[in-house]
């Protein structure tokens, strides 16, 4: 299960597993631009390894979401 850091417009950073990522992501995106970083395992994040991918901005996040739903 993948793990994500969600950087919100108000400066908060949340950790979400893939099954909970969408719970409040759209609400944050409605408030302004967000950023998401993804790791395969939470331990990789804790160990300071580079993320699998980073999505900067709502346009990139929306494009990624649309590909996940397809």
C-alpha positions as CSV (number, residue, x, y, z in Angstrom):
1,X,0.0,0.0,0.0
2,X,1.4,3.4,-1.0
3,X,1.9,6.3,1.4
4,X,1.5,9.9,0.5
5,X,2.5,13.2,2.0
6,X,-0.1,15.9,1.2
7,X,1.0,19.5,1.4
8,X,-2.0,21.7,1.8
9,X,-2.5,25.4,0.9
10,X,-2.5,26.4,4.6
11,X,0.9,24.8,5.2
12,X,-0.3,21.7,6.9
13,X,1.3,18.3,5.8
14,X,-0.7,15.1,6.2
15,X,0.3,11.5,5.7
16,X,-2.3,9.3,4.0
17,X,-2.3,5.7,2.8
18,X,-3.7,5.1,-0.6
19,X,-7.0,3.9,0.7
20,X,-7.6,7.2,2.5
21,X,-5.9,9.7,0.1
22,X,-9.1,11.0,-1.5
23,X,-11.0,11.5,1.8
24,X,-10.2,15.2,2.1
25,X,-7.8,15.9,-0.8
26,X,-10.5,17.5,-3.0
27,X,-11.4,19.8,-0.1
28,X,-7.8,20.9,0.2
29,X,-7.5,21.4,-3.5
30,X,-10.6,23.7,-3.4
31,X,-8.7,25.9,-0.9
32,X,-5.7,26.3,-3.2
33,X,-2.7,24.6,-4.8
34,X,-1.5,21.3,-3.2
35,X,1.5,19.0,-3.6
36,X,1.7,15.2,-3.1
37,X,4.7,13.0,-2.6
38,X,4.3,9.2,-2.9
39,X,6.3,6.3,-1.4
40,X,5.7,2.6,-1.8
41,X,6.3,1.9,1.9
42,X,6.0,4.1,4.9
43,X,9.5,2.9,6.0
44,X,11.0,4.4,2.9
45,X,9.6,7.8,3.8
46,X,10.8,7.4,7.4
47,X,14.3,6.4,6.1
48,X,14.6,9.5,4.0
49,X,14.5,7.8,0.6
50,X,13.4,9.7,-2.4
51,X,9.6,9.5,-3.2
52,X,8.4,7.4,-6.1
53,X,6.9,10.5,-7.6
54,X,5.9,14.1,-6.7
55,X,2.8,16.0,-8.0
56,X,3.1,19.7,-7.9
57,X,-0.1,21.7,-8.2
58,X,-3.8,20.9,-8.7
59,X,-3.5,20.4,-12.5
60,X,-1.0,17.6,-12.1
61,X,-3.0,16.0,-9.2
62,X,-6.2,16.1,-11.3
63,X,-4.5,14.6,-14.3
64,X,-3.1,11.8,-12.1
65,X,-6.5,11.2,-10.5
66,X,-8.1,10.9,-13.9
67,X,-5.6,8.3,-15.0
68,X,-6.2,6.3,-11.7
69,X,-10.0,6.2,-12.4
70,X,-9.6,5.1,-16.0
